[in-house]
């Protein structure tokens, strides 16, 4: 069954604007450091990068703004 009108989907820029409007609290630095150690032990390069960036953002909220 096809619709007469296409389903509207948000663009990437609209999604980024929506995310920017709401504050997203970060977990405590100790939990992020534990995740960083775990990712490093598992040799998960993407997990290490993600956890490291979150640690920096949690330690200094002015980073990335």
N, CA, C and O atoms as a GROMACS GRO file, in nm:
protein
  260
    1UNK      N    1   0.084  -0.116   0.000
    1UNK     CA    2   0.000   0.000   0.000
    1UNK      C    3   0.090   0.124   0.000
    1UNK      O    4   0.174   0.139   0.089
    2UNK      N    5   0.075   0.210  -0.096
    2UNK     CA    6   0.160   0.328  -0.102
    2UNK      C    7   0.080   0.451  -0.059
    2UNK      O    8  -0.041   0.460  -0.078
    3UNK      N    9   0.150   0.542  -0.004
    3UNK     CA   10   0.088   0.665   0.045
    3UNK      C   11   0.087   0.769  -0.066
    3UNK      O   12   0.170   0.765  -0.157
    4UNK      N   13  -0.004   0.860  -0.057
    4UNK     CA   14  -0.010   0.968  -0.154
    4UNK      C   15   0.104   1.066  -0.134
    4UNK      O   16   0.159   1.122  -0.229
    5UNK      N   17   0.138   1.086  -0.008
    5UNK     CA   18   0.244   1.180   0.025
    5UNK      C   19   0.362   1.106   0.083
    5UNK      O   20   0.345   1.010   0.158
    6UNK      N   21   0.483   1.148   0.049
    6UNK     CA   22   0.600   1.080   0.106
    6UNK      C   23   0.612   1.110   0.256
    6UNK      O   24   0.568   1.215   0.304
    7UNK      N   25   0.671   1.018   0.327
    7UNK     CA   26   0.694   1.035   0.469
    7UNK      C   27   0.811   1.132   0.487
    7UNK      O   28   0.919   1.111   0.430
    8UNK      N   29   0.789   1.236   0.565
    8UNK     CA   30   0.896   1.333   0.588
    8UNK      C   31   0.994   1.278   0.688
    8UNK      O   32   0.955   1.226   0.792
    9UNK      N   33   1.120   1.289   0.657
    9UNK     CA   34   1.226   1.244   0.747
    9UNK      C   35   1.318   1.362   0.775
    9UNK      O   36   1.349   1.440   0.685
   10UNK      N   37   1.362   1.374   0.901
   10UNK     CA   38   1.449   1.488   0.933
   10UNK      C   39   1.584   1.474   0.863
   10UNK      O   40   1.638   1.364   0.848
   11UNK      N   41   1.636   1.586   0.824
   11UNK     CA   42   1.770   1.587   0.766
   11UNK      C   43   1.873   1.582   0.877
   11UNK      O   44   1.839   1.597   0.995
   12UNK      N   45   1.995   1.562   0.840
   12UNK     CA   46   2.101   1.556   0.941
   12UNK      C   47   2.110   1.688   1.017
   12UNK      O   48   2.125   1.688   1.139
   13UNK      N   49   2.101   1.799   0.947
   13UNK     CA   50   2.112   1.929   1.015
   13UNK      C   51   1.996   1.951   1.112
   13UNK      O   52   2.016   2.007   1.219
   14UNK      N   53   1.876   1.909   1.075
   14UNK     CA   54   1.762   1.923   1.165
   14UNK      C   55   1.780   1.836   1.289
   14UNK      O   56   1.745   1.877   1.400
   15UNK      N   57   1.833   1.717   1.270
   15UNK     CA   58   1.857   1.628   1.384
   15UNK      C   59   1.962   1.687   1.477
   15UNK      O   60   1.947   1.680   1.599
   16UNK      N   61   2.067   1.744   1.421
   16UNK     CA   62   2.171   1.805   1.505
   16UNK      C   63   2.118   1.926   1.581
   16UNK      O   64   2.155   1.948   1.696
   17UNK      N   65   2.032   2.005   1.517
   17UNK     CA   66   1.971   2.120   1.586
   17UNK      C   67   1.883   2.072   1.701
   17UNK      O   68   1.884   2.132   1.809
   18UNK      N   69   1.808   1.966   1.680
   18UNK     CA   70   1.721   1.913   1.785
   18UNK      C   71   1.803   1.862   1.904
   18UNK      O   72   1.764   1.883   2.018
   19UNK      N   73   1.913   1.796   1.877
   19UNK     CA   74   1.998   1.747   1.985
   19UNK      C   75   2.061   1.863   2.060
   19UNK      O   76   2.075   1.857   2.183
   20UNK      N   77   2.098   1.968   1.990
   20UNK     CA   78   2.161   2.083   2.052
   20UNK      C   79   2.068   2.160   2.144
   20UNK      O   80   2.114   2.235   2.230
   21UNK      N   81   1.938   2.143   2.127
   21UNK     CA   82   1.843   2.217   2.211
   21UNK      C   83   1.827   2.157   2.349
   21UNK      O   84   1.780   2.226   2.440
   22UNK      N   85   1.865   2.033   2.368
   22UNK     CA   86   1.845   1.970   2.499
   22UNK      C   87   1.979   1.936   2.563
   22UNK      O   88   2.073   1.893   2.496
   23UNK      N   89   1.985   1.956   2.693
   23UNK     CA   90   2.107   1.923   2.767
   23UNK      C   91   2.113   1.772   2.787
   23UNK      O   92   2.013   1.708   2.820
   24UNK      N   93   2.230   1.718   2.767
   24UNK     CA   94   2.246   1.574   2.785
   24UNK      C   95   2.352   1.552   2.893
   24UNK      O   96   2.471   1.567   2.866
   25UNK      N   97   2.310   1.517   3.014
   25UNK     CA   98   2.406   1.500   3.122
   25UNK      C   99   2.499   1.381   3.095
   25UNK      O  100   2.456   1.277   3.046
   26UNK      N  101   2.625   1.401   3.128
   26UNK     CA  102   2.724   1.295   3.109
   26UNK      C  103   2.737   1.212   3.237
   26UNK      O  104   2.712   1.263   3.346
   27UNK      N  105   2.774   1.086   3.224
   27UNK     CA  106   2.798   1.004   3.342
   27UNK      C  107   2.918   1.057   3.420
   27UNK      O  108   2.995   1.138   3.368
   28UNK      N  109   2.936   1.014   3.544
   28UNK     CA  110   3.052   1.059   3.622
   28UNK      C  111   3.183   1.017   3.554
   28UNK      O  112   3.189   0.918   3.481
   29UNK      N  113   3.287   1.094   3.580
   29UNK     CA  114   3.418   1.068   3.519
   29UNK      C  115   3.469   0.929   3.558
   29UNK      O  116   3.532   0.862   3.477
   30UNK      N  117   3.442   0.886   3.681
   30UNK     CA  118   3.490   0.753   3.723
   30UNK      C  119   3.428   0.642   3.638
   30UNK      O  120   3.496   0.546   3.602
   31UNK      N  121   3.299   0.654   3.606
   31UNK     CA  122   3.235   0.554   3.521
   31UNK      C  123   3.290   0.558   3.380
   31UNK      O  124   3.308   0.454   3.317
   32UNK      N  125   3.318   0.678   3.330
   32UNK     CA  126   3.376   0.691   3.196
   32UNK      C  127   3.517   0.635   3.191
   32UNK      O  128   3.556   0.573   3.092
   33UNK      N  129   3.594   0.656   3.297
   33UNK     CA  130   3.730   0.601   3.301
   33UNK      C  131   3.725   0.448   3.305
   33UNK      O  132   3.807   0.382   3.242
   34UNK      N  133   3.629   0.392   3.378
   34UNK     CA  134   3.613   0.246   3.380
   34UNK      C  135   3.579   0.194   3.241
   34UNK      O  136   3.629   0.089   3.200
   35UNK      N  137   3.494   0.266   3.169
   35UNK     CA  138   3.460   0.226   3.032
   35UNK      C  139   3.581   0.236   2.941
   35UNK      O  140   3.600   0.154   2.852
   36UNK      N  141   3.664   0.338   2.963
   36UNK     CA  142   3.786   0.355   2.884
   36UNK      C  143   3.882   0.239   2.907
   36UNK      O  144   3.940   0.186   2.812
   37UNK      N  145   3.899   0.199   3.032
   37UNK     CA  146   3.987   0.087   3.064
   37UNK      C  147   3.933  -0.043   3.004
   37UNK      O  148   4.008  -0.122   2.948
   38UNK      N  149   3.802  -0.063   3.014
   38UNK     CA  150   3.739  -0.183   2.958
   38UNK      C  151   3.758  -0.189   2.806
   38UNK      O  152   3.792  -0.294   2.751
   39UNK      N  153   3.735  -0.077   2.739
   39UNK     CA  154   3.752  -0.074   2.593
   39UNK      C  155   3.897  -0.098   2.555
   39UNK      O  156   3.925  -0.164   2.455
   40UNK      N  157   3.988  -0.046   2.634
   40UNK     CA  158   4.131  -0.066   2.606
   40UNK      C  159   4.168  -0.213   2.625
   40UNK      O  160   4.243  -0.269   2.545
   41UNK      N  161   4.116  -0.276   2.730
   41UNK     CA  162   4.144  -0.418   2.753
   41UNK      C  163   4.091  -0.505   2.639
   41UNK      O  164   4.153  -0.606   2.603
   42UNK      N  165   3.978  -0.466   2.583
   42UNK     CA  166   3.918  -0.543   2.473
   42UNK      C  167   3.976  -0.505   2.336
   42UNK      O  168   3.936  -0.561   2.234
   43UNK      N  169   4.068  -0.412   2.335
   43UNK     CA  170   4.129  -0.362   2.211
   43UNK      C  171   4.024  -0.306   2.114
   43UNK      O  172   4.031  -0.328   1.993
   44UNK      N  173   3.928  -0.234   2.171
   44UNK     CA  174   3.820  -0.172   2.094
   44UNK      C  175   3.860  -0.027   2.067
   44UNK      O  176   3.839   0.060   2.152
   45UNK      N  177   3.916  -0.002   1.949
   45UNK     CA  178   3.967   0.132   1.920
   45UNK      C  179   3.858   0.237   1.916
   45UNK      O  180   3.878   0.348   1.964
   46UNK      N  181   3.743   0.204   1.860
   46UNK     CA  182   3.634   0.300   1.855
   46UNK      C  183   3.580   0.329   1.996
   46UNK      O  184   3.547   0.443   2.028
   47UNK      N  185   3.572   0.226   2.079
   47UNK     CA  186   3.527   0.244   2.216
   47UNK      C  187   3.624   0.330   2.296
   47UNK      O  188   3.582   0.412   2.378
   48UNK      N  189   3.754   0.310   2.273
   48UNK     CA  190   3.855   0.391   2.341
   48UNK      C  191   3.841   0.536   2.301
   48UNK      O  192   3.845   0.625   2.386
   49UNK      N  193   3.825   0.561   2.172
   49UNK     CA  194   3.811   0.698   2.123
   49UNK      C  195   3.686   0.764   2.181
   49UNK      O  196   3.690   0.880   2.224
   50UNK      N  197   3.575   0.692   2.180
   50UNK     CA  198   3.450   0.746   2.232
   50UNK      C  199   3.461   0.776   2.382
   50UNK      O  200   3.424   0.884   2.427
   51UNK      N  201   3.512   0.680   2.457
   51UNK     CA  202   3.525   0.700   2.602
   51UNK      C  203   3.622   0.814   2.634
   51UNK      O  204   3.596   0.893   2.725
   52UNK      N  205   3.732   0.822   2.560
   52UNK     CA  206   3.829   0.930   2.586
   52UNK      C  207   3.767   1.066   2.559
   52UNK      O  208   3.788   1.160   2.636
   53UNK      N  209   3.692   1.078   2.451
   53UNK     CA  210   3.627   1.206   2.422
   53UNK      C  211   3.524   1.242   2.529
   53UNK      O  212   3.512   1.358   2.568
   54UNK      N  213   3.450   1.143   2.577
   54UNK     CA  214   3.351   1.170   2.682
   54UNK      C  215   3.417   1.208   2.814
   54UNK      O  216   3.365   1.290   2.888
   55UNK      N  217   3.532   1.148   2.843
   55UNK     CA  218   3.605   1.184   2.966
   55UNK      C  219   3.646   1.332   2.959
   55UNK      O  220   3.631   1.406   3.057
   56UNK      N  221   3.698   1.372   2.846
   56UNK     CA  222   3.740   1.513   2.831
   56UNK      C  223   3.621   1.606   2.843
   56UNK      O  224   3.630   1.710   2.909
   57UNK      N  225   3.508   1.571   2.778
   57UNK     CA  226   3.390   1.657   2.786
   57UNK      C  227   3.335   1.663   2.928
   57UNK      O  228   3.289   1.768   2.972
   58UNK      N  229   3.340   1.552   3.002
   58UNK     CA  230   3.288   1.551   3.138
   58UNK      C  231   3.379   1.629   3.232
   58UNK      O  232   3.331   1.693   3.326
   59UNK      N  233   3.510   1.624   3.208
   59UNK     CA  234   3.605   1.692   3.295
   59UNK      C  235   3.602   1.842   3.273
   59UNK      O  236   3.620   1.918   3.368
   60UNK      N  237   3.581   1.888   3.149
   60UNK     CA  238   3.578   2.031   3.119
   60UNK      C  239   3.460   2.060   3.028
   60UNK      O  240   3.469   2.041   2.907
   61UNK      N  241   3.348   2.105   3.084
   61UNK     CA  242   3.228   2.127   3.004
   61UNK      C  243   3.244   2.230   2.892
   61UNK      O  244   3.162   2.233   2.800
   62UNK      N  245   3.346   2.312   2.897
   62UNK     CA  246   3.367   2.413   2.793
   62UNK      C  247   3.424   2.355   2.666
   62UNK      O  248   3.428   2.424   2.564
   63UNK      N  249   3.470   2.230   2.667
   63UNK     CA  250   3.529   2.169   2.550
   63UNK      C  251   3.420   2.136   2.449
   63UNK      O  252   3.316   2.083   2.484
   64UNK      N  253   3.445   2.169   2.324
   64UNK     CA  254   3.353   2.134   2.217
   64UNK      C  255   3.240   2.231   2.197
   64UNK      O  256   3.149   2.204   2.118
   65UNK      N  257   3.242   2.344   2.264
   65UNK     CA  258   3.134   2.442   2.244
   65UNK      C  259   3.181   2.556   2.159
   65UNK      O  260   3.104   2.648   2.132
   0.00000   0.00000   0.00000
